[in-house]
Amino acid sequence: MNLLDGKLVSAKIKEDIKVETAAFTAKSGRKPHLVAILVGNDGGSETYVASKMRNCELVGFESTNIRYSTDITEEELIAKIREINADSSIDGLIVQLPLPKHIDPDKITEAIDYRKDVDGFHPINLGRMQRNLPCFIPATPYGIMLMLEHYGIETAGKKAVVVGRSNIVGSPMSILLARNSNPGNCTVTLTHSRTENLKGEVLAADIVVAAIGRKNFVTAEMVKEGAVVIDVGINRETSSETKSGYKLYGDVDFEAVSQKASWITPVPGGVGLMTIIGLLKNTLEAAKGTIYEK
């Protein structure tokens, strides 16, 4: 078993981003600027946004965290998004999910200017990704592709099975793996909780991407010898064993599956760190205007 080490890969790519950012700042006279909007005080969201802001600082970006209480209205939030859309000093905007139940996440996503949509969730970016056109790729799938590229994982002609069909990870991941690119050129099966013979589908895979949001869902009996296993899951459970008071588990039973996999990502220390890399790379491209003209 070999580890797909998100800590190692993200550190390497962050150094590259730092160099590019310094060159951009010297040429343009300003830093790339990312704004994150956080609604409420969800513990997981707090952690994710803090990490994103910290990493922005590490690579030389300017970052702004705008916080609102859970009683903000959908109209108020959309008005703020439109204000940010019109601000030429801001390159990227993310609205941290989940949102309170009275706010429609689809309306919020569509309100963001697709040219500042560095999370890659806007329908225009997803549609352009489907057509293999320049776009902002959803940050988590983007990070996974960068990890596969870093380790030189052979994907062409391989059977890939994605477990989970969300618009954030599963669906875009299946598109990226199937595209005529490197990494890519896989034969992809997109599975979910209602897939018949799910175990058999996963067992046939050379590459497994687990993104279903259930602790230890993918077991050793579901994975063939030598498979590449990518665990996207981040399942938080309270724990007296850690200082933080919680422990993270993936969607893959790491201890058992690692005995069969040729390559596997850990949780934590795997895909989560690469998601931030995807976000940083998208933000830098937004600042440079290389995807969409400024």
C-alpha positions as MATLAB code, in Angstrom:
seq = 'MNLLDGKLVSAKIKEDIKVETAAFTAKSGRKPHLVAILVGNDGGSETYVASKMRNCELVGFESTNIRYSTDITEEELIAKIREINADSSIDGLIVQLPLPKHIDPDKITEAIDYRKDVDGFHPINLGRMQRNLPCFIPATPYGIMLMLEHYGIETAGKKAVVVGRSNIVGSPMSILLARNSNPGNCTVTLTHSRTENLKGEVLAADIVVAAIGRKNFVTAEMVKEGAVVIDVGINRETSSETKSGYKLYGDVDFEAVSQKASWITPVPGGVGLMTIIGLLKNTLEAAKGTIYEK';
ca = [
       0.000    0.000    0.000;
       1.188    3.496   -0.921;
      -0.216    6.648    0.621;
      -1.659    9.430   -1.517;
      -0.353   12.051    0.883;
      -2.379   15.244    0.671;
      -0.090   16.982    3.123;
       2.983   16.407    0.981;
       1.333   17.244   -2.354;
      -0.483   20.338   -1.065;
       2.740   21.708    0.429;
       4.529   21.293   -2.909;
       1.754   22.951   -4.928;
       1.377   25.769   -2.394;
       5.019   26.646   -2.923;
       4.366   26.860   -6.670;
       1.288   29.034   -6.074;
       3.293   31.267   -3.761;
       5.877   31.909   -6.479;
       3.182   32.636   -9.096;
       1.366   34.914   -6.677;
       4.502   36.927   -5.937;
       5.043   37.431   -9.669;
       1.402   38.467  -10.162;
       1.538   40.909   -7.245;
       4.798   42.460   -8.476;
       3.329   42.941  -11.953;
      -0.177   44.099  -11.015;
       0.547   45.930   -7.767;
      -2.089   43.975   -5.845;
      -2.674   40.561   -4.292;
      -5.298   38.051   -5.428;
      -8.327   38.606   -3.181;
     -10.684   35.873   -1.956;
     -13.863   36.603    0.014;
     -15.578   33.895    2.048;
     -19.097   34.337    3.447;
     -19.982   32.272    6.501;
     -23.560   32.133    7.791;
     -24.080   30.878   11.340;
     -21.589   29.081   13.549;
     -21.488   25.483   12.337;
     -18.345   23.914   13.812;
     -17.239   22.195   10.610;
     -17.806   25.318    8.519;
     -15.870   27.424   11.014;
     -12.913   25.059   10.709;
     -13.007   24.926    6.909;
     -13.222   28.701    6.453;
     -10.445   29.348    8.972;
      -8.220   26.898    7.097;
      -8.996   28.556    3.760;
      -8.192   31.998    5.138;
      -4.957   30.758    6.711;
      -3.820   29.169    3.462;
      -4.601   32.340    1.532;
      -2.208   34.189    3.804;
       0.468   31.506    3.378;
       0.543   31.875   -0.416;
       0.315   35.675   -0.436;
      -3.396   36.254   -1.121;
      -5.573   38.859    0.520;
      -8.593   37.245    2.163;
     -11.768   38.568    3.771;
     -14.173   36.577    5.918;
     -17.693   38.027    6.096;
     -19.855   36.537    8.832;
     -23.622   36.643    9.285;
     -25.950   35.225   11.913;
     -28.437   32.538   10.897;
     -31.302   35.036   10.769;
     -29.982   36.798    7.655;
     -32.581   36.668    4.894;
     -31.998   35.155    1.480;
     -32.567   38.584   -0.090;
     -29.965   40.216    2.159;
     -27.399   37.566    1.344;
     -28.010   37.840   -2.401;
     -27.715   41.645   -2.171;
     -24.280   41.240   -0.562;
     -23.216   38.780   -3.248;
     -24.206   41.241   -5.970;
     -22.200   43.947   -4.225;
     -19.132   41.672   -4.241;
     -19.757   40.730   -7.876;
     -19.445   44.414   -8.778;
     -16.248   44.978   -6.771;
     -13.284   44.736   -9.145;
     -10.836   44.402   -6.229;
     -12.312   40.975   -5.356;
     -11.303   38.016   -7.540;
     -13.030   35.065   -5.900;
     -16.125   34.527   -3.774;
     -17.222   31.466   -1.859;
     -20.320   31.030    0.282;
     -19.646   28.257    2.769;
     -22.192   25.445    2.829;
     -24.388   24.294    4.491;
     -26.695   27.300    4.750;
     -29.711   27.718    7.061;
     -32.823   25.945    5.811;
     -34.621   29.153    4.841;
     -31.907   29.976    2.272;
     -31.912   28.127   -1.069;
     -28.285   27.141   -1.824;
     -29.014   26.935   -5.561;
     -30.208   30.552   -5.638;
     -27.080   31.615   -3.767;
     -24.789   29.702   -6.124;
     -26.457   31.176   -9.199;
     -26.229   34.695   -7.727;
     -22.417   34.497   -7.679;
     -20.729   35.881  -10.799;
     -19.436   32.754  -12.564;
     -16.168   34.626  -13.183;
     -15.665   34.794   -9.389;
     -17.086   31.338   -8.661;
     -13.823   29.794   -7.460;
     -15.688   26.899   -5.816;
     -16.726   25.897   -9.343;
     -20.407   25.298   -8.516;
     -22.101   27.788  -10.859;
     -24.097   26.147  -13.693;
     -21.982   27.968  -16.274;
     -18.762   26.528  -14.864;
     -20.274   23.053  -14.536;
     -21.591   23.237  -18.102;
     -18.252   24.377  -19.479;
     -16.515   21.592  -17.555;
     -18.894   19.087  -19.177;
     -17.835   20.406  -22.596;
     -14.133   20.419  -21.646;
     -13.934   24.205  -21.996;
     -11.863   26.530  -19.761;
     -13.681   27.001  -16.451;
     -13.332   26.913  -12.692;
     -13.445   23.236  -11.739;
     -15.135   22.313   -8.437;
     -12.382   22.515   -5.843;
     -12.508   18.973   -4.445;
     -12.515   17.108   -7.795;
      -9.852   19.543   -9.037;
      -7.676   18.730   -6.035;
      -8.114   14.999   -6.591;
      -7.051   15.307  -10.234;
      -3.974   17.276   -9.174;
      -3.110   14.534   -6.681;
      -3.451   11.797   -9.319;
      -1.247   13.860  -11.631;
       1.400   14.402   -8.950;
       1.733   10.691   -8.227;
       1.567    9.676  -11.882;
      -1.395    7.364  -11.309;
      -2.291    5.665  -14.591;
      -5.945    6.350  -15.399;
      -6.300    5.861  -19.162;
      -8.415    2.821  -19.950;
      -9.060    2.076  -16.268;
     -12.485    1.379  -14.793;
     -13.360    4.057  -12.253;
     -16.328    3.874   -9.893;
     -17.526    6.981   -8.078;
     -19.688    6.318   -5.019;
     -21.970    9.318   -4.486;
     -23.599   11.623   -7.046;
     -23.508   15.081   -5.442;
     -23.065   18.156   -7.630;
     -20.105   19.164   -5.457;
     -17.995   16.004   -5.776;
     -19.484   12.846   -7.275;
     -20.976   14.092  -10.531;
     -18.119   16.438  -11.521;
     -15.571   13.789  -10.506;
     -17.165   11.300  -12.892;
     -16.991   13.849  -15.730;
     -13.335   14.714  -15.091;
     -12.239   11.082  -14.949;
     -13.999   10.353  -18.242;
     -12.663   13.391  -20.134;
     -10.059   13.044  -22.863;
      -7.198   14.285  -20.695;
      -4.426   13.109  -18.404;
      -5.468   12.182  -15.762;
      -8.676   10.996  -17.384;
      -9.796    8.646  -20.159;
     -11.394    6.301  -17.641;
     -14.514    4.243  -18.178;
     -16.632    5.640  -15.364;
     -19.599    4.292  -13.425;
     -21.396    6.779  -11.174;
     -23.078    4.938   -8.311;
     -25.206    5.952   -5.339;
     -27.308    4.583   -2.476;
     -29.909    3.096   -4.851;
     -27.468    1.375   -7.200;
     -28.256   -2.323   -7.566;
     -25.336   -4.575   -6.656;
     -23.281   -1.617   -5.444;
     -20.715   -3.960   -3.909;
     -20.192   -5.682   -7.270;
     -19.791   -2.376   -9.104;
     -17.146   -1.128   -6.672;
     -15.384   -4.491   -6.600;
     -14.815   -4.259  -10.370;
     -13.129   -0.845  -10.123;
      -9.476   -0.066  -10.711;
     -10.090    3.379   -9.186;
     -12.630    3.997   -6.410;
     -13.724    7.489   -5.377;
     -15.825    7.327   -2.199;
     -17.939   10.454   -1.713;
     -21.186    9.256   -0.179;
     -20.891   10.862    3.259;
     -21.146    7.722    5.392;
     -18.495    6.618    7.853;
     -16.532    3.518    6.711;
     -19.120    2.811    3.985;
     -16.578    1.239    1.617;
     -15.265   -1.943    3.214;
     -12.451   -4.305    2.250;
     -14.987   -6.764    0.765;
     -15.938   -4.069   -1.781;
     -12.409   -3.371   -3.052;
     -10.292   -5.547   -5.316;
      -6.579   -6.122   -4.809;
      -4.456   -3.310   -6.196;
      -7.229   -0.719   -6.558;
      -6.552    2.994   -6.146;
      -8.876    4.287   -3.421;
      -9.690    7.962   -2.945;
     -11.650    8.809    0.198;
     -13.519   12.114    0.029;
     -15.529   11.570    3.201;
     -15.159   13.788    6.252;
     -17.457   12.435    8.941;
     -17.144   14.159   12.335;
     -17.900   12.299   15.554;
     -17.486   13.476   19.123;
     -14.489   11.896   20.829;
     -12.808   12.093   24.212;
      -9.559   10.937   22.600;
      -8.743   14.259   20.907;
      -8.149   17.818   22.100;
     -10.704   19.158   19.637;
     -13.431   16.961   21.101;
     -14.155   15.247   17.792;
     -12.578   12.740   15.443;
     -12.706   12.548   11.643;
     -13.569    9.398    9.732;
     -13.631    8.820    5.993;
     -16.144    6.999    3.819;
     -13.599    4.169    3.547;
     -12.642    1.671    6.246;
      -8.999    2.708    5.995;
      -7.458    0.050    8.222;
      -8.985   -2.834    6.295;
      -9.025   -1.382    2.774;
      -5.405   -0.224    2.962;
      -4.388   -3.890    3.160;
      -5.706   -4.390   -0.396;
      -5.288   -1.012   -2.106;
      -2.222   -0.094   -4.162;
      -2.774    3.587   -3.333;
      -5.102    5.163   -0.766;
      -5.812    8.578    0.734;
      -5.932    9.001    4.516;
      -8.567   10.959    6.474;
      -7.508   13.468    7.626;
      -4.455   14.384    5.553;
      -5.768   13.473    2.132;
      -8.441   14.987   -0.099;
      -9.410   17.761    2.331;
      -6.035   19.440    1.944;
      -6.229   19.105   -1.824;
      -9.646   20.810   -1.868;
      -7.969   23.947   -0.551;
      -5.353   23.649   -3.308;
      -8.118   23.563   -5.915;
      -9.638   26.700   -4.387;
      -6.299   28.532   -4.298;
      -5.474   27.660   -7.904;
      -8.918   28.804   -9.066;
      -8.544   32.089   -7.171;
      -5.138   32.774   -8.698;
      -6.501   32.064  -12.174;
      -9.431   34.402  -11.457;
      -7.009   37.178  -10.479;
      -4.864   36.621  -13.564;
      -7.882   36.492  -15.856;
      -6.632   33.375  -17.619;
      -9.961   31.500  -17.535;
     -12.292   34.446  -18.146;
     -11.116   37.864  -19.272;
     -11.178   40.466  -16.507;
];
